Amino acid sequence: MSIAMPWGTLCAADDAYAILTWKQTKAQGPWQGVIDALAKKHNAIVIVCDRNLSESLPTLQKNPPRFVAVVGACEQIDGKFINQFHPLMRQVDADPYTDVRWGVITGRSADDAMKIVHEVEPLEIHRTVSGTRIATRMCEEAECFDELLPRGHSVKNRGEAEKEIPLPDADSVAELASALAHPGTQFIITSGHATTRDWQPGFRYKNGSFHSRDGVIYGRDLQHKEYPVHHEKPTVYLPCGNCLMGLMDGPDAMALAWMHSAGVRQMAGYVEPTWYGYMGWGMLDYFLEQPGRYTFSEAFLANQIALVHRLENTADLKPMDRKGLLFDRDMVAFYGDPAWSASMAPRPLPFSQKITQTEETIAIEIIPLEGEKSYDTIDTNGSQRGGRPFVAFLPKRINPQIFRTTDHSQALLADDFILVPRPVAGSKAKTIRVEWHRH
């Protein structure tokens, strides 16, 4: 293992960024270019491993960074890699939670990976296209295609309420392809049946499908007419209810085609068939339904934290829930630069949450903004929706052991986040305030 340190000396920093890669990757000229560009972009250290990225752990533990990016060719990033990388990122410190914001930077070629690296300007999402029903009131603009009902389709324009506009035919592929390729599209959500080579947007009815070929996403309707999707502007993709959409099992994997032809710069997807859904659908709870509060990378981490907290702190967890949570915990890949900011355009939120911090005191206050039901689940479409704890990230790492609270809310103060369990469903929403004091 070798370490390149542009910082001069390896030191902890609140925005510290580490790049992990393999010796064989660095030896390839195009990928060396990706690593160099990313290191320059973030003033990052580069940790080059001989065989296994676990070789980087002692360095990461000594000076925990806030961001970790893996740079590698797509053939290096298979499902087994994702399964093993998740626990590695929970071992940077002693608690059971994911310790950094991480992402994998890859592509069908180094050129596609470089597109991810070159994104600098924050993305504020105004237009969302979804292959399933979502809480459109949390979007400025949205176009939704129903995966359960044929011809189901709605449009929400800026400043207007959502309107149902039934499609002319049950086969929605042409309209979907047009919506995906629309120059204003910035966030794509999909569900329904899928493999690494196709997406079937009609879950309960006969519909066309989407496929990948030579790095291009294209729709194919029931008459076998094809509709290629070409979209160059930066986009975020969440296949929250799709099996295998995050798995890279060859150059024709759907994930690689989304990046190559549909402008996707960040995405999170399952690398095995999904059946429980906590990690996929739960990202909607944090990212879409709390617009402007989290970046896409932060929403991924918040949902991971919520999952581990439920596993660690639910005494009466049902065996099937435990099995599902353990499955989801290490089964979703995150692709993209974890420090790149992509967030929903701000919208009215059902509750506020604010951290105040001094040398002696840390406090979080959560205030309901929509009356007694402010903490209720907004949308239940999908699987394992709602009930997520409140999660807020600290601006810098602390030593939580030197703080103590007399509160009995079961709130958690960690080294870089605060978690407050959501009140029991059906209870009236009240202001929540928890304080920790140095002792």
Protein Blocks (a to p, Z undefined) as FASTA:
>chain_A
ZZddfkopacddfkbccddddfklmmpmklmmmmmmmmmmnopacdddfklmklmmmmmm
mmccfbdcddddfklmcfklmmmmmmmmmmmpmbfbdfbdcdddddfbfklmmmmmmpmb
dcddfbdcdfbdcdfklpfbdcdddfkbghiacdddehiacdddddfbfblmlmmmmmmm
pmkbcbdcdedjddfkbccfblkbccdddddeehiacdddfkopacddddfbdcddddfk
bghklpccbjkbfklmmmmmnopabdcddfbdcfklmmmmmmmmmmmmmghkacfklmmm
mmmmmmmmmmmmmmklcfklmmmmmmmmmmcccedjfkbccdddddddfbdcdddddfkb
ccdddddfebjklmpcfblgheheehiacddddfbdcdfklpccfbfnhpacdfkbccdd
dddehiacdddddddddZZ
